[in-house]
Amino acid sequence: APARVGAWSSRPLPLSASELRILGTEDVLRRRYRRPADPAPVEVLLVHSASAARGLHPPDVCYSLQGFVERWRRPATLRTRAGPVPVTLARVRLGGAEHLVASSFRVGGAYRRTFEGARWVRLLRRGLLLGGEPGSTVRLSTPIVAGEAAALARLEAFSAEALADLLAPLP
């Protein structure tokens, strides 16, 4: 993944051996991107697995296990140079800190907001039986420091400027 995309520069956020074991793959990218004009970063987590059935999981599971409480969740679409990416947008809280989280899943060459949907379920079932096809979890998160609208604008700006470059290698 590029360390710099447009005005956004980043640093890697390595995962521990136990985190990689939980994810079931070592094909993971986690970076924190910042641009000079913003008071807060955008954290990117891309998890790719040779078997979508074994390697994908909804980010809300990770957040709840860490003690975050979900305040709300809704469908949304992030625009990238390569086209729209459907996401589930959620606001989560831990103590006094709140974050805006966008998540999507890529299987069979298409992005999905959630695990629901007949085609999606068929792909997962086939994966459980046959080892499956590759799949990826895509998660963006940013702290809410100057209001929810500013956090959403930050995610949208990052998606428009940089997300296509990060997603391009995904099958």
Helices and strands as residue ranges (DSSP letters): E 4-5, E 8-12, H 17-23, E 28-34, E 42-49, H 52-55, H 59-65, E 69-80, E 83-94, E 97-107, E 110-112, H 118-130, E 135-143, H 148-158, I 159-163, H 164-167
